[in-house]
Amino acid sequence: MTLYHYLVLSAVLFGIGMYGLLTRRNAVGILMSIELMFNSANINFVAFSRFITPNEFIGQIFSIFVITIAAAEAAVGLAIVLLIYRNYKGIEVDNINFMKW
Amino acid sequence: MFDLAFYILAVLIIGSALMVVTLRNIFHSALFLVLCLFSVAGIYILLEAEFIAAVQVLIYVGAVTILMIFAVMLTHQLTGKTIRQVNDQPVPAFLIVLSLLVLTLLALSKTAWEVASSRGVSPSATELGRALMTIYVLPFEVVSVVLLVALIGAIVISRRE
């Protein structure tokens, strides 16, 4: 397996996540798509770390930070989703336009 | 052997990711997200990043997807039903993603990566921890503060007045 294989896999995963992000109506579905994109970035980091800087493993450190930020993002995002659901009885994002005027 | 494992994991990842973004039932999408993240952990093991794989299983598979499933159950009185989940622009979205993918793959194939030829042993959790506590101690502390702020923020946002 070369670096190229992993990069192609991660690019395809990023594309799928972006498609979900652009087409989902459900806010939880959008958050799931964002998780897919985080994961593709992580695959990139770890693959670069393995193939380009195998002795410094900078990419692995980076991916730990990315995972931490992703967990924080999921917690805050789902709290916002719950709040919107409580106030508006729905989480379809094309109905949520109260910040637009 | 490694090639076969890579291709199986890649097919699992791509297939389950497609299920995540296209299934109409959001609860089934969450279950396929678990499969996808688990297969990504397998990819990390292939890349000799065992600690990252363990963290992936603990945090993503164990925590984040459970959070997602909780959110689905709390916000959807209609987990069993299938309502329209896709907005009006799947075709433009598909075109945008396709052009992005073509550009990315073109750039990937044109770049000459400087792959390091000689490698030492794969880094262990000990070395990772030492690096986090010496060279990367400042970003480590900052990230812990970010996590704390995000947790407090999540509690404050979702609390009933």
Boltz contact constraints between the chains, C-beta under 6 A:
constraints:
  - contact:
      token1: [A, 1]
      token2: [B, 6]
      max_distance: 6.0
  - contact:
      token1: [A, 3]
      token2: [B, 113]
      max_distance: 6.0
  - contact:
      token1: [A, 3]
      token2: [B, 115]
      max_distance: 6.0
  - contact:
      token1: [A, 7]
      token2: [B, 108]
      max_distance: 6.0
  - contact:
      token1: [A, 9]
      token2: [B, 10]
      max_distance: 6.0
  - contact:
      token1: [A, 11]
      token2: [B, 104]
      max_distance: 6.0
  - contact:
      token1: [A, 12]
      token2: [B, 14]
      max_distance: 6.0
  - contact:
      token1: [A, 13]
      token2: [B, 17]
      max_distance: 6.0
  - contact:
      token1: [A, 15]
      token2: [B, 97]
      max_distance: 6.0
  - contact:
      token1: [A, 15]
      token2: [B, 101]
      max_distance: 6.0
  - contact:
      token1: [A, 16]
      token2: [B, 17]
      max_distance: 6.0
  - contact:
      token1: [A, 16]
      token2: [B, 21]
      max_distance: 6.0
  - contact:
      token1: [A, 18]
      token2: [B, 97]
      max_distance: 6.0
  - contact:
      token1: [A, 19]
      token2: [B, 21]
      max_distance: 6.0
  - contact:
      token1: [A, 19]
      token2: [B, 93]
      max_distance: 6.0
  - contact:
      token1: [A, 19]
      token2: [B, 97]
      max_distance: 6.0
  - contact:
      token1: [A, 20]
      token2: [B, 21]
      max_distance: 6.0
  - contact:
      token1: [A, 22]
      token2: [B, 93]
      max_distance: 6.0
  - contact:
      token1: [A, 23]
      token2: [B, 86]
      max_distance: 6.0
  - contact:
      token1: [A, 23]
      token2: [B, 87]
      max_distance: 6.0
  - contact:
      token1: [A, 23]
      token2: [B, 90]
      max_distance: 6.0
  - contact:
      token1: [A, 23]
      token2: [B, 93]
      max_distance: 6.0
  - contact:
      token1: [A, 25]
      token2: [B, 85]
      max_distance: 6.0
  - contact:
      token1: [A, 25]
      token2: [B, 87]
      max_distance: 6.0
  - contact:
      token1: [A, 26]
      token2: [B, 26]
      max_distance: 6.0
  - contact:
      token1: [A, 26]
      token2: [B, 85]
      max_distance: 6.0
  - contact:
      token1: [A, 28]
      token2: [B, 71]
      max_distance: 6.0
  - contact:
      token1: [A, 28]
      token2: [B, 72]
      max_distance: 6.0
  - contact:
      token1: [A, 29]
      token2: [B, 26]
      max_distance: 6.0
  - contact:
      token1: [A, 32]
      token2: [B, 20]
      max_distance: 6.0
  - contact:
      token1: [A, 32]
      token2: [B, 33]
      max_distance: 6.0
  - contact:
      token1: [A, 33]
      token2: [B, 21]
      max_distance: 6.0
  - contact:
      token1: [A, 36]
      token2: [B, 17]
      max_distance: 6.0
  - contact:
      token1: [A, 39]
      token2: [B, 40]
      max_distance: 6.0
  - contact:
      token1: [A, 43]
      token2: [B, 43]
      max_distance: 6.0
  - contact:
      token1: [A, 46]
      token2: [B, 44]
      max_distance: 6.0
  - contact:
      token1: [A, 46]
      token2: [B, 47]
      max_distance: 6.0
  - contact:
      token1: [A, 46]
      token2: [B, 49]
      max_distance: 6.0
  - contact:
      token1: [A, 46]
      token2: [B, 52]
      max_distance: 6.0
  - contact:
      token1: [A, 47]
      token2: [B, 47]
      max_distance: 6.0
  - contact:
      token1: [A, 50]
      token2: [B, 47]
      max_distance: 6.0
  - contact:
      token1: [A, 50]
      token2: [B, 48]
      max_distance: 6.0
  - contact:
      token1: [A, 51]
      token2: [B, 115]
      max_distance: 6.0
  - contact:
      token1: [A, 52]
      token2: [B, 116]
      max_distance: 6.0
  - contact:
      token1: [A, 54]
      token2: [B, 116]
      max_distance: 6.0
  - contact:
      token1: [A, 54]
      token2: [B, 119]
      max_distance: 6.0
  - contact:
      token1: [A, 55]
      token2: [B, 120]
      max_distance: 6.0
  - contact:
      token1: [A, 57]
      token2: [B, 123]
      max_distance: 6.0
  - contact:
      token1: [A, 60]
      token2: [B, 49]
      max_distance: 6.0
  - contact:
      token1: [A, 60]
      token2: [B, 52]
      max_distance: 6.0
  - contact:
      token1: [A, 61]
      token2: [B, 136]
      max_distance: 6.0
  - contact:
      token1: [A, 63]
      token2: [B, 52]
      max_distance: 6.0
  - contact:
      token1: [A, 65]
      token2: [B, 143]
      max_distance: 6.0
  - contact:
      token1: [A, 67]
      token2: [B, 55]
      max_distance: 6.0
  - contact:
      token1: [A, 67]
      token2: [B, 59]
      max_distance: 6.0
  - contact:
      token1: [A, 68]
      token2: [B, 143]
      max_distance: 6.0
  - contact:
      token1: [A, 68]
      token2: [B, 147]
      max_distance: 6.0
  - contact:
      token1: [A, 71]
      token2: [B, 59]
      max_distance: 6.0
  - contact:
      token1: [A, 72]
      token2: [B, 147]
      max_distance: 6.0
  - contact:
      token1: [A, 72]
      token2: [B, 150]
      max_distance: 6.0
  - contact:
      token1: [A, 74]
      token2: [B, 64]
      max_distance: 6.0
  - contact:
      token1: [A, 74]
      token2: [B, 67]
      max_distance: 6.0
  - contact:
      token1: [A, 75]
      token2: [B, 150]
      max_distance: 6.0
  - contact:
      token1: [A, 75]
      token2: [B, 154]
      max_distance: 6.0
  - contact:
      token1: [A, 76]
      token2: [B, 150]
      max_distance: 6.0
  - contact:
      token1: [A, 76]
      token2: [B, 153]
      max_distance: 6.0
  - contact:
      token1: [A, 76]
      token2: [B, 154]
      max_distance: 6.0
  - contact:
      token1: [A, 78]
      token2: [B, 67]
      max_distance: 6.0
  - contact:
      token1: [A, 78]
      token2: [B, 71]
      max_distance: 6.0
  - contact:
      token1: [A, 79]
      token2: [B, 154]
      max_distance: 6.0
  - contact:
      token1: [A, 79]
      token2: [B, 157]
      max_distance: 6.0
  - contact:
      token1: [A, 79]
      token2: [B, 158]
      max_distance: 6.0
  - contact:
      token1: [A, 81]
      token2: [B, 71]
      max_distance: 6.0
  - contact:
      token1: [A, 82]
      token2: [B, 158]
      max_distance: 6.0
  - contact:
      token1: [A, 83]
      token2: [B, 157]
      max_distance: 6.0
  - contact:
      token1: [A, 85]
      token2: [B, 75]
      max_distance: 6.0
  - contact:
      token1: [A, 91]
      token2: [B, 75]
      max_distance: 6.0
  - contact:
      token1: [A, 94]
      token2: [B, 87]
      max_distance: 6.0
